[in-house]
Amino acid sequence: MADFDQELDACGLNCPLPILRVKKSLLSLESGQVLRIIATDPGSVKDFEAFAKQTGNELLESNEEGGKFHFLVKKK
């Protein structure tokens, strides 16, 4: 697991709430900082891939562990 600057727990939230929370959390980060997200919505995998493409933020990591999805997003 890579280093991260802030963590967001989006467990129990369904689309589009995890993405909305990530957008809000990224506002408080500076360019180059990394946000770690933990989610339980299986749809979040595709959501975060699309989000990264649309916003220019970098999806560094995406994996699933014990029914939870872990993402690392680097702010552009």
Phi, psi and omega in degrees: 000128181285167177289152176215159185262333182210150180239141178236123177263107180251022180297138179086352179264141177250159180311136007261012186302316179302318180295317180298320178294321179295316178304315181294317181294322181295334179299328183274355180261156176266161179306132180094346179280159187243133177253129176259130180240137173242125182224160178245353180280115180301333179291345183294337179300307179291324180301315183288328175297314180293319180301315181298316180296317184288326187260345182085358174284153187260125175274103185280326186207143177211115178210165182240137183214114177058039178081002176245142181256131183246133180227146171238122180241125178263125181291135181289000000 
